[in-house]
Amino acid sequence: MKKTFALLLVLLLAAACFVAGYGYGRWYGPGAPGWRSAEKHAEKRGYHCPMHPHVKSDKPGDCPICGMRMVPDDNPAAPQPQGRVLYYQDPRSPAYRSDKPGLNPETGNELQPIYEQANPGLVMIPAEKRQWIGLKTGLAEVRPATEALRVPGRVAVDETRIIRVQTRFEGWIEKVNVDFTGRLVQKGEPLLTLYSPELVASQQEYLLALKAKETLAHSPVPGVSHSNSSLADAARLRLEHHWGMTPAAIAQLEKTGQPLHATTLASPETGFVIERKAFASQMAKPDMDLYTLADLSHVWIIADIFESDAARIRLGQAAVVEPAHAPGRRFRARVTNILPQIDSQTRTLKVRLEADNPDFALRPDQFMNVEFTLGGAARLSVPEDAVIDTGKMQVVYIDLGEGKFEPRKVEAGERYDGRVEILSGLKPGERIVISGAFLIDSESRMRSGAK
């Protein structure tokens, strides 16, 4: 009985070994049907970036865009892609779509979200790296478009404050008190002394008229006293208005009774001597400009405005002028005249400004820097460093938060005062990169393969 049981056990083991050997390669193992397809399926297993689903690879690794670890395509625990959901789709019936999650009523399959494809230029920068490259962000703002227009200019003498000193009679210059140009003379200061025989004769006529007036004041002949008084008055008016004698000089003549040998020519106004033609022993005539004085307490500044900016300047517009040799010292000025023609050589427009010069710091022909503040309507603008100009388009980088930055194509407008006007592509209040955008753009273009 025991021998029979043992023999049966051996036969069963032999049969099992035969079946296992016979089925290997037929029912299971490398030769079995479906073994190679399963192996190929395993070999075709792919990986994708949870942040950028369109980035795929047949090997595990890091995403070339954001640096995140790529996950298997069939990993149910893999984090879902981030971004805006476009619609929900049945993976087994791609034609079925829905705007809400749920099940496909026809097949009973769970719908999967389809995300908006991420911008291929999006980059992720850790906080320590942002600090290292000096990255700063700011807001796109709507602000008044103020611009500083700086142009060259020069100081000129105010032509309405030029005084020409002349004499009203012929004579010889005996003494010159102001004998060099550039000197500042005060109003009433003696300039020179002049001898004129005609003036001496007129003084003698006045003295004789005064004496006759006193002698015949009580004449019994009717009309004699009045006539002599009229002659004396006429002689005085001639000395005062024709010969230019001052009331003080006439009073001295009346007091002494002796004609003045020479008369003093005084400065009519305060100013600098810019031209002198008076010399001792020289003959002076009424048509001669003995001195030319300039009042420099108020001066002109002639600014050269480029032809392209000429339409932006108007009469009465305020400006600030600064000497080229003394930066920081500023004077207020105002446009008082705009010349009607453009200089054919320099293509500039001459604009005249006026400024007070109480301490005579501004001197004729001195070079000046003239600054106009031009204002305009409020516009959406960003700092100049925020805009990357590739030659074909302008790009700014949007701060999406959590270290993510996305390139955005914009249309740039006018540049003014360190800012760029944005015509389209941005909205007020959007946070953008304002410093370090060039480094972000280099990394974005490298990762996305842009040229």
C-alpha positions as CSV (number, residue, x, y, z in Angstrom):
1,M,0.0,0.0,0.0
2,K,2.8,2.4,0.9
3,K,4.8,1.4,-2.2
4,T,1.7,2.1,-4.3
5,F,1.2,5.6,-2.8
6,A,4.9,6.5,-3.3
7,L,4.8,5.4,-6.9
8,L,1.7,7.5,-7.5
9,L,3.3,10.5,-6.0
10,V,6.4,10.1,-8.2
11,L,4.2,9.8,-11.3
12,L,2.3,13.0,-10.3
13,L,5.6,15.0,-9.9
14,A,6.9,13.8,-13.2
15,A,3.6,14.8,-14.9
16,A,3.8,18.2,-13.3
17,C,7.4,18.7,-14.5
18,F,6.4,17.6,-18.0
19,V,3.5,20.0,-18.2
20,A,5.6,22.9,-16.8
21,G,8.3,22.2,-19.3
22,Y,5.9,21.8,-22.2
23,G,4.0,25.0,-21.4
24,Y,7.0,27.2,-21.0
25,G,7.2,29.3,-24.1
26,R,3.7,28.2,-25.2
27,W,1.5,29.3,-22.4
28,Y,3.8,31.6,-20.4
29,G,7.3,32.9,-20.5
30,P,9.2,34.8,-23.2
31,G,7.7,32.7,-26.0
32,A,4.1,32.9,-24.8
33,P,1.6,35.0,-26.8
34,G,1.4,38.6,-25.5
35,W,4.7,38.4,-23.6
36,R,6.5,40.5,-26.1
37,S,3.7,43.0,-26.4
38,A,3.6,43.5,-22.6
39,E,7.4,43.9,-22.7
40,K,7.1,46.4,-25.5
41,H,4.4,48.2,-23.5
42,A,6.7,48.4,-20.5
43,E,9.4,49.7,-22.7
44,K,7.1,52.4,-24.2
45,R,6.1,53.6,-20.8
46,G,6.5,57.5,-20.9
47,Y,7.0,60.3,-18.5
48,H,5.6,63.8,-18.4
49,C,6.0,67.0,-16.4
50,P,3.1,67.7,-14.0
51,M,3.5,71.4,-14.6
52,H,3.9,71.2,-18.4
53,P,2.0,68.2,-19.7
54,H,3.2,68.8,-23.2
55,V,6.8,68.1,-22.1
56,K,7.2,64.3,-22.5
57,S,10.1,61.8,-22.3
58,D,10.6,58.1,-22.5
59,K,13.0,58.2,-19.6
60,P,12.7,59.6,-16.0
61,G,14.3,62.9,-15.3
62,D,13.7,66.7,-14.7
63,C,11.6,69.0,-16.8
64,P,13.8,71.2,-18.9
65,I,11.4,74.2,-18.4
66,C,10.6,74.3,-14.7
67,G,13.0,71.7,-13.3
68,M,10.3,69.6,-11.7
69,R,10.7,65.8,-11.5
70,M,8.8,64.1,-14.4
71,V,6.3,61.4,-13.4
72,P,5.1,58.3,-15.3
73,D,2.1,58.7,-17.6
74,D,0.2,55.9,-16.0
75,N,0.9,57.0,-12.4
76,P,-2.5,57.7,-10.9
77,A,-1.0,59.4,-7.9
78,A,0.9,61.9,-10.1
79,P,-0.1,65.5,-9.4
80,Q,-2.4,67.0,-11.9
81,P,-1.1,69.7,-14.3
82,Q,-1.6,73.3,-13.2
83,G,-3.4,75.7,-15.4
84,R,-6.9,76.6,-16.6
85,V,-9.2,73.7,-17.4
86,L,-10.4,73.9,-21.0
87,Y,-12.9,71.0,-20.9
88,Y,-13.4,67.4,-19.6
89,Q,-12.9,64.5,-22.0
90,D,-13.6,60.7,-22.0
91,P,-10.1,59.1,-22.6
92,R,-11.7,56.1,-24.3
93,S,-14.1,58.2,-26.4
94,P,-12.2,61.5,-27.2
95,A,-15.1,62.8,-29.1
96,Y,-17.1,63.2,-25.9
97,R,-16.5,66.4,-24.1
98,S,-18.1,68.2,-21.2
99,D,-17.7,71.5,-19.4
100,K,-18.1,69.8,-16.0
101,P,-16.4,66.7,-14.4
102,G,-18.4,63.5,-14.1
103,L,-19.0,60.3,-16.0
104,N,-19.7,59.6,-19.7
105,P,-23.4,58.4,-19.6
106,E,-22.8,56.2,-22.6
107,T,-19.7,54.3,-21.5
108,G,-19.7,55.1,-17.7
109,N,-16.0,56.2,-17.9
110,E,-14.8,59.0,-15.7
111,L,-14.1,62.2,-17.5
112,Q,-10.5,63.6,-17.3
113,P,-9.7,67.3,-17.3
114,I,-7.9,68.8,-20.3
115,Y,-5.7,71.7,-19.3
116,E,-4.6,74.7,-21.2
117,Q,-1.2,74.2,-22.6
118,A,1.4,76.1,-20.6
119,N,3.5,78.8,-22.2
120,P,6.7,77.1,-23.4
121,G,8.7,80.1,-22.3
122,L,7.5,79.9,-18.7
123,V,10.4,79.7,-16.2
124,M,10.6,78.9,-12.4
125,I,13.2,80.7,-10.4
126,P,13.8,79.8,-6.7
127,A,13.8,82.6,-4.1
128,E,17.5,82.4,-3.5
129,K,18.2,82.7,-7.2
130,R,15.9,85.7,-7.6
131,Q,17.8,87.4,-4.8
132,W,21.1,86.5,-6.4
133,I,20.3,88.0,-9.8
134,G,18.7,91.1,-8.2
135,L,15.2,90.4,-9.6
136,K,12.6,93.0,-8.8
137,T,8.9,93.2,-9.7
138,G,6.5,96.1,-9.9
139,L,3.1,97.0,-11.3
140,A,2.0,98.2,-14.7
141,E,0.6,101.7,-13.8
142,V,-1.4,104.4,-15.5
143,R,0.3,107.7,-14.7
144,P,0.7,111.1,-16.4
145,A,3.2,111.1,-19.2
146,T,5.7,113.7,-18.1
147,E,8.9,114.0,-20.0
148,A,11.9,116.2,-19.6
149,L,13.2,117.7,-22.8
150,R,16.8,118.9,-22.5
151,V,18.4,121.1,-25.1
152,P,21.5,123.4,-25.3
153,G,21.3,127.2,-25.1
154,R,23.3,130.3,-24.5
155,V,22.9,133.5,-22.6
156,A,22.3,136.7,-24.5
157,V,21.9,140.3,-23.5
158,D,18.3,141.5,-23.2
159,E,18.0,143.9,-26.2
160,T,15.3,145.9,-24.5
161,R,17.8,146.7,-21.7
162,I,20.7,148.1,-23.8
163,I,21.4,151.8,-23.1
164,R,23.4,153.9,-25.6
165,V,25.0,157.1,-24.0
166,Q,25.2,160.1,-26.3
167,T,25.7,163.9,-25.9
168,R,23.3,166.5,-27.2
169,F,26.0,168.9,-28.4
170,E,29.4,169.0,-29.9
171,G,32.4,169.4,-27.6
172,W,35.8,168.1,-26.5
173,I,36.2,165.3,-24.0
174,E,38.4,166.7,-21.1
175,K,38.3,163.8,-18.7
176,V,37.1,160.2,-18.9
177,N,35.9,158.6,-15.6
178,V,34.9,155.2,-16.9
179,D,37.8,154.1,-19.0
180,F,37.3,150.4,-19.7
181,T,34.6,147.9,-20.8
182,G,33.1,145.4,-18.5
183,R,32.8,147.9,-15.6
184,L,29.5,148.1,-13.7
185,V,28.3,151.7,-13.4
186,Q,25.4,152.9,-11.3
187,K,22.7,155.2,-12.4
188,G,23.9,158.9,-12.0
189,E,27.6,158.0,-11.9
190,P,29.8,160.4,-13.8
191,L,31.1,159.0,-17.1
192,L,33.1,161.9,-18.5
193,T,33.4,165.7,-18.6
194,L,32.8,167.6,-21.8
195,Y,33.7,171.2,-22.8
196,S,31.5,172.9,-25.4
197,P,31.8,176.5,-26.4
198,E,28.2,176.6,-27.5
199,L,27.1,175.4,-24.1
200,V,29.2,178.0,-22.4
201,A,27.6,180.7,-24.6
202,S,24.1,179.4,-23.7
203,Q,24.9,179.7,-20.0
204,Q,26.0,183.3,-20.5
205,E,22.8,184.1,-22.3
206,Y,20.8,182.7,-19.4
207,L,22.8,184.7,-16.9
208,L,22.2,187.9,-18.8
209,A,18.5,187.1,-19.1
210,L,18.4,186.7,-15.3
211,K,20.2,189.9,-14.7
212,A,17.9,191.8,-17.1
213,K,14.9,190.3,-15.4
214,E,16.1,191.5,-12.0
215,T,17.0,195.0,-13.3
216,L,13.8,195.7,-15.2
217,A,11.5,194.0,-12.7
218,H,10.0,197.4,-11.6
219,S,10.2,199.2,-15.0
220,P,7.3,201.7,-15.5
221,V,7.2,200.7,-19.2
222,P,4.3,198.3,-19.7
223,G,5.3,194.8,-20.8
224,V,9.1,195.2,-20.3
225,S,9.1,193.2,-17.0
226,H,7.0,190.4,-18.5
227,S,9.2,190.2,-21.6
228,N,12.4,189.9,-19.7
229,S,10.9,187.2,-17.5
230,S,9.9,185.2,-20.6
231,L,13.4,185.5,-22.0
232,A,14.9,184.1,-18.8
233,D,12.5,181.2,-18.8
234,A,13.2,180.4,-22.4
235,A,16.9,180.4,-21.8
236,R,16.5,178.0,-18.8
237,L,14.4,175.6,-20.9
238,R,17.0,175.6,-23.6
239,L,19.7,174.7,-21.1
240,E,17.6,172.0,-19.6
241,H,16.1,170.3,-22.6
242,H,18.4,171.2,-25.5
243,W,21.7,171.0,-23.8
244,G,20.7,168.4,-21.2
245,M,21.9,170.3,-18.1
246,T,20.5,168.9,-14.9
247,P,18.5,171.0,-12.5
248,A,21.3,170.7,-10.0
249,A,23.8,172.2,-12.5
250,I,21.4,175.0,-13.4
251,A,20.9,175.8,-9.7
252,Q,24.7,176.0,-9.3
253,L,24.9,178.3,-12.3
254,E,22.3,180.6,-10.8
255,K,24.1,180.6,-7.4
256,T,27.6,181.3,-8.7
257,G,26.8,183.5,-11.6
258,Q,29.6,181.9,-13.5
259,P,29.2,179.6,-16.5
260,L,30.4,176.1,-16.0
261,H,33.5,175.5,-18.1
262,A,32.8,171.8,-18.6
263,T,29.7,169.7,-18.0
264,T,29.5,166.2,-16.6
265,L,27.9,163.4,-18.5
266,A,26.3,160.9,-16.1
267,S,25.1,157.3,-16.6
268,P,21.3,157.2,-17.3
269,E,20.9,153.7,-15.9
270,T,22.8,151.0,-14.0
271,G,24.6,148.5,-16.2
272,F,27.8,147.0,-17.5
273,V,29.9,148.9,-20.1
274,I,29.9,146.5,-23.1
275,E,31.3,149.1,-25.6
276,R,33.3,152.3,-25.1
277,K,34.2,155.0,-27.7
278,A,35.0,157.9,-25.4
279,F,38.6,159.0,-25.1
280,A,40.3,162.1,-23.6
281,S,40.8,165.1,-26.0
282,Q,38.4,163.5,-28.5
283,M,35.8,165.5,-30.4
284,A,32.3,164.3,-29.4
285,K,29.2,164.8,-31.6
286,P,25.5,164.2,-31.0
287,D,25.4,161.2,-33.3
288,M,28.2,159.3,-31.5
289,D,27.6,156.4,-29.1
290,L,30.1,157.3,-26.4
291,Y,29.2,154.3,-24.2
292,T,26.9,151.2,-24.6
293,L,25.6,149.8,-21.4
294,A,23.8,146.6,-20.7
295,D,21.5,145.8,-17.8
296,L,22.3,142.2,-17.0
297,S,19.8,141.9,-14.1
298,H,17.5,140.3,-16.6
299,V,18.8,138.2,-19.5
300,W,17.7,136.2,-22.5
301,I,18.5,132.5,-23.1
302,I,18.5,131.4,-26.7
303,A,17.7,127.6,-26.8
304,D,18.1,125.4,-29.9
305,I,15.0,123.1,-30.2
306,F,15.3,120.2,-32.7
307,E,12.9,120.3,-35.6
308,S,11.1,117.2,-34.4
309,D,10.3,118.8,-31.0
310,A,9.4,122.3,-32.3
311,A,5.7,121.7,-32.1
312,R,5.9,120.8,-28.4
313,I,7.1,124.2,-27.3
314,R,4.7,127.1,-26.8
315,L,4.8,130.7,-25.6
316,G,4.7,131.2,-21.9
317,Q,6.0,127.7,-21.2
318,A,8.2,127.4,-18.1
319,A,11.7,125.9,-18.1
320,V,14.7,125.5,-15.9
321,V,18.1,126.7,-17.1
322,E,21.4,125.5,-15.6
323,P,24.9,126.8,-16.4
324,A,27.0,124.1,-18.1
325,H,30.0,124.9,-15.9
326,A,28.0,124.8,-12.6
327,P,25.6,121.8,-12.5
328,G,23.1,122.1,-9.8
329,R,22.6,125.8,-9.9
330,R,19.2,126.3,-11.5
331,F,17.3,129.4,-12.7
332,R,13.6,129.6,-13.7
333,A,12.9,130.9,-17.1
334,R,9.9,131.4,-19.4
335,V,9.5,131.3,-23.2
336,T,8.8,134.8,-24.5
337,N,9.4,134.4,-28.3
338,I,9.7,131.6,-30.9
339,L,11.5,132.5,-34.1
340,P,9.5,131.8,-37.2
341,Q,12.2,130.0,-39.2
342,I,14.3,126.8,-38.9
343,D,18.1,127.0,-39.1
344,S,18.9,125.4,-42.4
345,Q,22.3,124.1,-41.2
346,T,21.5,122.7,-37.8
347,R,17.7,122.0,-38.4
348,T,16.9,123.6,-35.1
349,L,14.4,126.3,-34.0
350,K,15.6,129.3,-32.0
351,V,13.5,129.8,-28.9
352,R,14.0,132.8,-26.6
353,L,13.5,132.5,-22.9
354,E,13.8,135.2,-20.2
355,A,15.2,134.8,-16.7
356,D,16.1,137.1,-13.8
357,N,19.8,137.4,-13.0
358,P,20.0,139.3,-9.7
359,D,23.6,138.4,-8.8
360,F,24.8,138.5,-12.5
361,A,25.7,134.8,-12.4
362,L,24.5,134.4,-16.0
363,R,26.9,136.1,-18.4
364,P,26.4,136.8,-22.1
365,D,27.4,133.9,-24.5
366,Q,27.6,131.5,-21.6
367,F,26.5,127.9,-22.5
368,M,23.4,126.7,-20.7
369,N,21.4,123.5,-20.3
370,V,17.7,124.2,-20.8
371,E,15.1,121.7,-19.5
372,F,11.5,121.7,-20.5
373,T,8.9,119.6,-18.6
374,L,6.4,118.3,-21.2
375,G,3.2,116.8,-19.8
376,G,0.5,114.8,-21.4
377,A,-2.5,112.5,-20.8
378,A,-2.3,109.6,-18.4
379,R,-1.0,106.4,-20.1
380,L,-0.3,102.8,-19.1
381,S,3.4,102.5,-18.8
382,V,6.2,100.3,-17.3
383,P,9.9,101.0,-16.6
384,E,12.2,100.8,-19.6
385,D,14.2,97.9,-18.2
386,A,11.0,95.8,-18.0
387,V,10.6,95.6,-21.8
388,I,12.8,93.2,-23.8
389,D,13.1,94.2,-27.4
390,T,14.0,91.2,-29.6
391,G,14.0,93.2,-32.8
392,K,10.8,91.5,-34.0
393,M,8.6,92.1,-30.9
394,Q,8.6,93.5,-27.4
395,V,8.2,91.2,-24.4
396,V,7.6,91.7,-20.7
397,Y,7.6,89.0,-18.0
398,I,4.5,88.5,-15.9
399,D,5.0,87.4,-12.3
400,L,2.6,84.5,-11.7
401,G,3.6,84.0,-8.1
402,E,5.4,81.1,-6.5
403,G,8.6,81.9,-8.5
404,K,6.9,81.4,-11.9
405,F,7.4,84.0,-14.7
406,E,5.7,84.0,-18.0
407,P,6.7,86.0,-21.2
408,R,4.0,88.2,-22.6
409,K,4.1,89.9,-26.0
410,V,3.2,93.6,-25.8
411,E,3.1,96.6,-28.1
412,A,5.3,99.4,-26.9
413,G,4.6,103.1,-27.7
414,E,6.4,106.3,-26.8
415,R,9.4,106.4,-24.4
416,Y,9.5,109.2,-21.8
417,D,11.2,109.9,-18.5
418,G,12.6,106.4,-18.1
419,R,9.3,104.6,-18.9
420,V,7.7,103.0,-21.9
421,E,4.1,103.4,-22.9
422,I,2.2,100.0,-23.4
423,L,-0.4,100.2,-26.1
424,S,-1.6,96.6,-25.8
425,G,-0.7,93.3,-24.1
426,L,-0.9,94.5,-20.5
427,K,-3.6,95.6,-18.0
428,P,-3.2,98.1,-15.2
429,G,-2.2,96.4,-12.0
430,E,-0.5,93.4,-13.5
431,R,2.8,92.5,-11.7
432,I,5.8,92.4,-14.0
433,V,9.5,92.0,-13.7
434,I,11.1,95.5,-13.7
435,S,14.7,94.5,-12.9
436,G,16.6,91.4,-14.1
437,A,14.2,90.7,-17.0
438,F,17.1,90.2,-19.4
439,L,18.5,87.3,-17.4
440,I,15.0,85.7,-17.2
441,D,14.5,86.2,-20.9
442,S,17.9,84.4,-21.6
443,E,16.9,81.4,-19.6
444,S,13.4,81.3,-21.0
445,R,14.6,81.4,-24.6
446,M,17.2,78.7,-23.9
447,R,14.7,76.4,-22.3
448,S,12.0,76.9,-25.0
449,G,14.5,76.7,-27.8
450,A,13.6,80.1,-29.1
451,K,16.0,81.8,-31.5
